[in-house]
């Protein structure tokens, strides 16, 4: 009797609840549904993974560059901040003392590409060396100049007449020195140029083997600091604009168009970082390449970072070739077609508005 009464009460209670499930049972069923959905997603992901091709392997690329030069900032930023790896490149940065030395690393098969100023590219054209520029990454007017010794009578650019000047021949330092003395109305043979490697200039000036040294930053600042009150410096502002580029052998570049596009994308990111975040970029150069922080900060307003191929580069190469021929730095007397020394396809594919070369 009691059992029948109790069972009826339970049935009446369930009816009053509209047949609803208990909270514990509802939670259990929801959990089971969730697990089933997750299992389905996992199975689908596994199937997609089996159907998708494996990721492309990262491509190694050796870049020879003068890490002591501020113009290499886009390369160092692309390396340190992972822009190369984002583009599928494992970059090896090979430090060299100048753009000329970096280009030699490419010619000797030690590097795939190099950062180099315009003068070595100009000489490559005069000597029929098959190199090609994929882009310029930096330009400035204030990082080339001369440091002289006051005790040798060096006071200003005009006082360089008859003086012994150390310089690395066939480099941007050589061209800037010629432009500087030409502005003073002096001929190249009215100074006594002595050929040194970039790293030899400071010691030669300190020993007194030369009266002045021509070059670029940061070596100029280091030589001036070493001379103390005996030093005097003047730069090539409004006389010579240094152009810093990335170049390689023509055949290698033409055979690796996809690689060149990936390299350019990484360099564009690097140049943007250097231009838009000067304090962070300077800190990077100080930490990676041991730049002098104060010299960097002082010179930075005159630095321009951008990846481009413009008509000005073509005109500069032609002007420099005329200088080399006039000063008998080459036996050649006809102008090379420097359009053949620019690789336009890569940057046109990546950033077409950055290509303004008339062709």
Long-range contacts (C-beta under 8 A, 24 or more apart in sequence): 56-88, 58-85, 58-88, 58-89, 58-90, 59-88, 59-89, 59-90, 59-259, 59-262, 60-89, 60-90, 60-91, 60-92, 61-89, 61-90, 61-91, 61-92, 61-112, 61-113, 61-259, 61-263, 62-91, 62-92, 62-94, 62-110, 62-111, 62-112, 62-113, 63-91, 63-92, 63-93, 63-94, 63-111, 63-112, 63-113, 63-114, 63-115, 63-246, 64-94, 64-96, 64-101, 64-102, 64-103, 64-105, 64-106, 64-110, 64-111, 64-113, 64-114, 64-115, 65-93, 65-94, 65-95, 65-96, 65-102, 65-114, 65-115, 66-95, 66-96, 66-97, 66-98, 66-99, 66-101, 66-102, 66-115, 67-93, 67-95, 67-288, 67-289, 68-95, 68-97, 68-218, 68-219, 68-289, 68-290, 68-291, 69-99, 69-115, 69-143, 69-216, 69-217, 69-218, 69-244, 70-138, 70-140, 70-143, 70-217, 70-218, 70-285, 70-291, 70-296, 70-299, 70-300, 70-303, 71-115, 71-137, 71-138, 71-140, 71-143, 71-242, 71-244, 71-303, 72-115, 72-138, 72-244, 72-289, 73-138, 73-270, 73-271, 73-274, 73-281, 73-284, 73-285, 73-305, 74-137, 74-138, 74-267, 74-270, 74-271, 74-273, 74-274, 74-305, 74-307, 75-115, 75-137, 75-246, 75-267, 75-270, 76-270, 76-284, 76-285, 76-288, 76-289, 77-269, 77-270, 77-271, 77-273, 77-274, 77-281, 77-284, 78-266, 78-267, 78-269, 78-270, 80-284, 80-288, 81-269, 81-270, 81-273, 83-265, 83-266, 83-267, 83-269, 83-270, 84-263, 84-266, 86-266, 86-269, 87-262, 87-263, 87-265, 87-266, 88-262, 89-259, 89-262, 89-263, 89-266, 91-266, 95-289, 97-197, 97-198, 97-199, 98-168, 98-171, 98-197, 98-198, 99-171, 99-172, 99-244, 100-168, 100-170, 100-171, 101-198, 103-131, 103-247, 106-131, 106-247, 106-248, 106-249, 107-131, 107-249, 112-248, 112-252, 113-246, 113-247, 113-248, 113-253, 113-263, 114-246, 114-247, 114-248, 115-244, 115-245, 115-246, 116-244, 116-245, 116-246, 116-247, 117-171, 117-172, 117-242, 117-243, 117-244, 117-245, 118-172, 118-242, 118-243, 118-245, 118-313, 118-316, 118-317, 118-320, 119-170, 119-171, 119-172, 119-174, 119-175, 119-320, 120-170, 120-171, 121-245, 121-247, 121-317, 121-341, 122-317, 122-320, 122-321, 122-324, 122-338, 123-170, 123-324, 123-329, 123-330, 124-341, 125-317, 125-321, 125-336, 125-338, 125-340, 125-341, 126-321, 126-324, 126-325, 126-330, 126-332, 126-336, 127-330, 127-332, 128-336, 130-249, 130-250, 130-251, 131-247, 131-248, 131-249, 131-250, 131-341, 132-247, 132-248, 132-249, 132-250, 132-253, 132-254, 132-340, 132-341, 132-342, 132-343, 133-245, 133-246, 133-247, 133-309, 133-313, 133-341, 133-342, 133-343, 134-245, 134-246, 134-247, 134-248, 134-253, 134-260, 134-263, 134-264, 134-343, 134-346, 134-347, 135-245, 135-246, 135-264, 135-267, 135-307, 135-308, 135-309, 135-346, 135-347, 135-354, 136-243, 136-244, 136-245, 136-246, 136-306, 136-307, 136-308, 136-309, 136-310, 136-313, 137-244, 137-245, 137-246, 137-267, 137-270, 137-271, 137-305, 137-306, 137-307, 138-242, 138-243, 138-244, 138-271, 138-303, 138-304, 138-305, 138-306, 139-241, 139-242, 139-243, 139-244, 139-304, 140-241, 140-242, 140-299, 140-302, 140-303, 140-304, 141-235, 141-236, 141-237, 141-238, 141-239, 141-240, 141-241, 141-242, 141-302, 142-235, 142-236, 142-237, 142-299, 142-302, 143-216, 143-217, 143-220, 143-235, 143-242, 143-299, 143-302, 143-303, 144-172, 144-173, 144-176, 144-214, 144-215, 144-216, 144-217, 144-235, 144-236, 144-240, 144-242, 145-176, 145-180, 145-214, 145-215, 145-216, 145-220, 145-233, 145-234, 145-235, 145-236, 146-177, 146-180, 146-212, 146-213, 146-214, 146-220, 146-233, 146-234, 146-235, 147-205, 147-212, 147-213, 147-215, 147-220, 147-223, 147-224, 147-227, 147-231, 147-232, 147-233, 148-211, 148-212, 148-213, 148-231, 148-232, 148-233, 149-205, 149-208, 149-211, 149-212, 149-227, 149-230, 149-231, 149-232, 150-229, 150-230, 150-231, 150-232, 151-230, 152-208, 152-211, 152-212, 153-211, 154-211, 154-212, 154-232, 155-232, 156-232, 156-234, 157-181, 157-183, 157-184, 157-234, 158-184, 158-186, 160-184, 160-186, 160-191, 160-212, 161-186, 161-190, 161-191, 162-190, 162-191, 162-192, 163-191, 163-192, 163-211, 163-212, 164-191, 164-192, 164-194, 164-209, 164-210, 164-211, 164-212, 165-191, 165-192, 165-193, 165-194, 165-210, 165-211, 165-212, 165-213, 165-214, 166-193, 166-194, 166-195, 166-196, 166-200, 166-201, 166-204, 166-205, 166-209, 166-210, 166-212, 166-213, 166-214, 167-193, 167-194, 167-195, 167-196, 167-201, 167-213, 167-214, 167-215, 168-195, 168-196, 168-197, 168-198, 168-201, 168-215, 169-193, 169-195, 170-329, 171-198, 172-216, 172-240, 172-242, 173-198, 173-214, 173-215, 173-216, 174-214, 175-240, 175-320, 175-323, 176-214, 176-216, 176-236, 176-239, 176-240, 176-242, 177-214, 178-323, 178-327, 179-236, 179-239, 179-240, 180-214, 180-234, 180-236, 180-239, 180-240, 183-239, 188-327, 202-226, 216-242, 217-295, 217-299, 218-291, 218-292, 218-295, 218-296, 221-292, 221-295, 222-292, 237-302, 241-316, 243-312, 243-313, 243-316, 245-313, 250-343, 253-343, 253-346, 254-343, 257-345, 257-346, 257-349, 260-343, 260-345, 260-346, 261-346, 261-349, 261-350, 263-346, 264-307, 264-346, 264-347, 264-350, 264-351, 265-350, 267-307, 268-307, 268-350, 268-351, 271-305, 271-306, 271-307, 272-305, 274-303, 274-305, 275-304, 275-305, 275-306, 306-354, 307-347, 307-351, 307-354, 308-347, 308-354, 308-355, 308-356, 309-342, 309-344, 309-347, 309-354, 309-355, 309-356, 309-357, 310-355, 310-356, 310-357, 311-356, 311-357, 311-358, 313-342, 313-357, 314-338, 314-339, 314-342, 314-357, 314-358, 317-341
